[in-house]
Amino acid sequence: MLEIPESKVIAEQAQEVLTGKTIVNVINATSLHKFTWFNGDPLKYGDLLVGRQIENANGHGMFVDIHLDKDVHITIGDGTNVRYYCPEEKHPDKHQLLLEFDDKSFLVFTVAMYGAIYANKGTCDNKYYIGSLNSISPLSEKFDEVLFENIFESVKKDISIKALLATEQRIPGFGNGVLQDILFNSGINPKRKKSTISDLAKGDLFHNIKFNLRSMVDKGGRDTEKDLFGKFGGYKTILSKNTYKNPCPNCDSTIIKEAYLGGSVYYCPTCQSLKKS
């Protein structure tokens, strides 16, 4: 899923490999997917995109923007996978959108569960997109302890730490995926109530958000997610679908996997107890 590390990494890769290419053909979905969201009629994407040259790309929150000339933009959101193919490679059988470039390379968009593929002229009119675009990323120096405290104090005291950090897009692009290692490194259970977290623990949490997200980006994304070239990231997750059957790396306790607030959470019951700290 597209979270802060993946949107940043994919955008940087797109900036490097796509800039200067011109779209010469748009191939619409070969596999219809009712939970793929488009901006208007996708059958008209060709009219908007063909002949447009890619100028740059950027990632923010759970979105990746590909900017073209004439103020045209392609935006993908959380749940959409994008893959770049070299000229000699074969088109995949199934996709929700495929763009061919003037050098015969191509870009493929696919959706597994749900996802957005927007093509528009001007700014995308989506409240989550606009909120993400206007937010301050934890990767930025401007995301400081004062800002984090404001986010922390913006919710009720009985809310859980997962609900605070990974729902409602209070920190755009900070989702259930990146949450796991950050909470593990902070010694905080995802079900812990905000009111039980001390100022010292809050400071550790802030530090781990900044440090872990930067590490995920610097290592090319998480090893649970693929980049623009279809390769898994180099950041080795501590707690994820790849590792939860292993014992806790700190104390050898059995890692617990539970469904909680719309997704699976992983935690060590010893290192991440529900007790106040």
PyMOL commands that set and color helices and strands:
alter all, ss='L'
color gray80, all
select helices_A, chain A and resi 4-18+42-49+69-71+127-133+145-152+161-166+176-186+194-196+199-218
alter helices_A, ss='H'
color red, helices_A
select strands_A, chain A and resi 23-28+36-38+54-60+63-68+72-76+80-85+97-101+106-111+115-121+256-259+264-267
alter strands_A, ss='S'
color yellow, strands_A
deselect
rebuild
show_as cartoon
